[in-house]
């Protein structure tokens, strides 16, 4: 009888241990999910900060004409560059596209590729990509494309009032920029691959959602995305409104001159 009771006690202890282990694993998984989701939210906020900081410096900002014509805007904060002469990069960020109702909810993206210029050592840079036309937008909606191969890309011009090279540059489907150590300039990202961050999408929206559905405006923006969307709206709308300022007519100018 004692032997039987001992066996039952051992079974109960083993069962309890298994239950505790499973509970601990579940708790750890929940914590990991919460952390990952928190990381995405922070990335969205950081993307808003990057755009605000860049546009706050008129002589080094993205030109108003570029922002006015933007079909999609993607920001990838803190891309890690590690290299000795040549190296590789990987970064995560968010993208939004212009729709009939405004700017779409943010879609998580990743960018990977070879070396973008000669470099030594390691540093973190911020990237901004501006899709300038419908063809480039279609590449973005495809959920994966290669800059310079699938979509033509060029280093974007800088300066809020820059106009000289803007028309030539905007023939590219994607204009690309980087900021490192406070210096903001156009950069050649040819060879880099841009694609949907599928795991991040699931975490952000609670389920897998096609990239195109998000960028076409078919999904409501998640909580916490307001700062990024507000920044995009501010600078694209600001540029568009400035472009609508009408020049005085010859009659008005003549009348004004005559009155003086």
Residue pairs with C-beta under 8 A, 6 or more apart in sequence:
33 203
36 199
36 200
36 203
37 203
37 204
40 108
40 200
40 203
40 204
41 224
43 77
43 92
43 93
43 94
43 108
44 94
44 106
44 224
44 225
44 227
44 228
45 224
45 227
45 228
46 77
46 78
47 75
47 76
47 77
47 93
47 94
47 106
47 228
48 227
48 228
48 230
48 231
49 77
50 75
50 77
50 126
50 128
50 179
51 73
51 75
51 128
51 228
51 231
51 232
51 235
52 231
54 60
54 61
54 62
54 126
54 128
54 177
54 179
54 184
55 61
55 62
55 160
55 231
55 235
57 184
58 159
58 160
58 161
59 158
59 159
59 160
60 158
60 159
60 184
60 185
61 158
61 159
61 160
61 184
62 128
62 130
62 156
62 158
62 160
62 177
62 235
63 156
63 157
63 158
63 159
63 160
63 161
63 162
63 163
63 166
64 160
64 161
64 238
64 239
64 242
64 243
65 162
65 163
65 166
65 170
65 239
65 243
66 130
66 132
66 156
66 157
66 166
66 169
66 170
66 175
66 239
67 130
67 235
67 236
67 238
67 239
68 236
68 239
68 240
68 243
69 132
69 133
69 170
70 98
70 130
70 131
70 132
70 236
71 97
71 98
71 131
71 132
71 133
71 134
71 136
71 137
71 140
72 95
72 96
72 97
72 98
72 129
72 130
72 131
72 136
72 137
72 140
72 215
73 95
73 96
73 128
73 129
73 130
73 131
73 232
73 236
74 93
74 94
74 95
74 96
74 109
74 127
74 128
74 129
74 131
74 140
74 194
75 93
75 94
75 95
75 126
75 127
75 128
75 129
75 228
76 91
76 92
76 93
76 109
76 111
76 126
76 127
76 128
76 129
77 91
77 93
77 126
78 91
78 124
78 125
78 126
79 89
79 90
79 91
79 111
79 124
79 125
79 126
79 127
80 89
80 90
80 91
80 122
80 124
81 87
81 89
81 116
81 119
81 122
81 123
81 124
81 125
82 88
82 122
83 115
83 119
83 120
83 121
83 122
84 120
84 121
85 118
85 119
85 120
86 114
86 115
86 118
86 119
87 115
87 119
87 122
88 112
88 113
88 114
88 115
89 111
89 112
89 113
89 115
89 116
89 192
90 110
90 111
90 112
91 110
91 111
91 127
92 108
92 109
92 110
92 111
92 197
92 200
93 108
93 109
93 111
93 127
94 106
94 107
94 108
94 109
94 225
94 228
95 106
95 107
95 109
95 129
95 140
95 215
96 103
96 104
96 105
96 106
96 107
96 215
96 228
96 229
96 232
97 103
97 104
97 131
97 137
97 140
97 141
97 215
97 216
97 217
98 104
98 236
99 216
99 217
100 217
101 217
102 217
102 233
103 229
103 232
103 233
103 236
104 214
104 215
104 216
104 217
104 219
105 214
105 217
105 219
105 220
105 221
105 222
105 225
105 229
106 204
106 214
106 221
106 222
106 225
106 228
106 229
107 196
107 201
107 211
107 214
107 215
108 196
108 197
108 200
108 201
108 204
109 194
109 195
109 196
109 197
110 194
110 195
110 196
110 197
111 127
111 189
111 192
111 193
111 194
112 192
112 193
113 147
113 189
113 191
113 192
113 193
114 191
114 192
116 178
116 187
116 188
116 189
116 192
117 187
117 188
123 180
123 181
124 180
125 178
125 179
125 180
126 178
126 179
126 180
127 176
127 177
127 178
127 179
127 187
127 189
128 176
128 177
128 178
128 179
129 174
129 175
129 176
129 177
129 189
129 194
130 156
130 174
130 175
130 176
130 177
131 137
131 139
131 140
131 173
131 174
132 170
132 172
132 173
132 174
132 175
133 170
133 173
135 151
135 173
136 151
136 152
136 173
136 174
139 145
139 150
139 151
139 173
139 174
140 151
140 194
140 215
141 211
141 212
141 215
141 216
142 150
142 211
142 212
143 195
143 196
143 210
143 211
143 212
144 193
144 194
144 195
144 196
145 151
145 193
145 194
145 195
146 191
146 192
146 193
146 194
147 153
147 174
147 176
147 189
147 190
147 191
147 192
147 193
147 194
148 189
148 190
148 191
148 192
149 190
149 191
151 173
151 174
152 171
152 172
152 173
152 174
153 172
153 173
153 174
153 175
153 176
153 188
153 189
153 190
154 169
154 171
154 172
154 174
154 175
154 176
154 186
154 188
155 169
155 175
155 176
155 177
155 185
155 186
155 187
155 188
156 169
156 175
156 176
156 177
156 186
157 164
157 165
157 166
157 169
157 175
157 186
158 177
158 184
158 185
158 186
169 175
169 186
175 186
176 186
176 187
176 188
176 189
177 184
177 185
177 186
177 187
178 184
178 185
178 186
178 187
179 185
196 211
198 208
201 208
201 209
201 211
201 214
202 208
202 209
204 222
205 214
205 219
205 222
209 219
213 219
221 229
248 256
